[in-house]
């Protein structure tokens, strides 16, 4: 296998360079709101920015086809009527709630893209969201958006290069713009929790999900933050800022090592969160009701394929670079970016299997992933070979 530099570290490199001109960082101490999110009873509503309806893959096999974008071409173009001629520049995450409207974090274009799918005609069209500040009316500029999720009302973006969270109203204004609320100090990297959204600091937020009442954000400070959607107050759910590790514990006693993307699952006792702990090469679970963090799959320090194993149950499975994650309510689906794979984890048994793609289009460097209840949709983004030659995918793939 030809080796290439992991996507996560390429992204981190770009962010470090970008942030060097963004006004520095703050070292202010966190004013953490020391409480857990409100208890949420089991609900059948769609949460996590995906349709939670069980998918079926016979013999753990599937096929992949181009859904949007032009593989091998980087750039920016919208298109009406033909999916292939639309172009992206490193799409890194994707979300949907109905399988007809999708939103994409277009990382290097610094844009949020909308994809519309007319299932009757098969036409796939794309457009770009124009956003303005809800209070000031000025245009919103995204900077290296990394994570995206949604509910019926809003689209939520982890605007990583700007060190903030954007709340975009889905319904457009008469001038075809979308109003935006910003949580965090734009451009300033740091770590501060607060009941006032303008006093909050994030440090390169990467993943974001929702359970319908709260938002949950993976922060590059090695923490998981939560945002009350009623007040926009930000608190820390788990982890201690700037203290990497792999400890399974409660709340701030737990440790992460570069948490990646995150998804939510409703249970009879409340919400569980599952996230890719990228540098630990594991999938972690957080029980929102208690703040308990545990290792759900993978083993810290063990690299997928190095010891001849890959699939297995729980910590006996191995990953190389877990990145994107979504769920259909029965299984978790994880993109293993370095290996170009989609891994499927049964939530009940913790059994990890690899989803084998039948001959045809393969995955180059899959990042974000979502489901519409019938198929998986994968942001297949970018990788860089160690000899410094690059190969671009720049497309959204449909896996079914």
Secondary structure, DSSP 8 states (H G I E B T S, - for coil): ---EE-HHHHHHHHHHHHHTTTT-B-------------------S--TTS-------GGGEE-EEEEEE-TT-BS-B--SS-GGG-BBS-EEEEEESSSSEEEEEETTTTEEEEEEE-TTT--EEEEE--EEETTT--B----SEEEEEE-SSEEEEEEGGGTEEEEEESS--TTS-EEEEEES-TT-B--B-BSSGGG-B-SSEEEEEE-SSEEEEEETTTEEEEEETTT--EEEEE--TT-------BGGG---SSEEEEEEEEETTEEEEEEEEGGGTEEEEEETTTTEEEEEES-TT-BTTTTS---EEGGGS-BS-EEEEEE-SSEEEEEETTTTEEEEEETTT-EEEEEEE-SS---SSEEEEEE-SS-EEEEEEEEEETTS-EEEEEEEEEE-
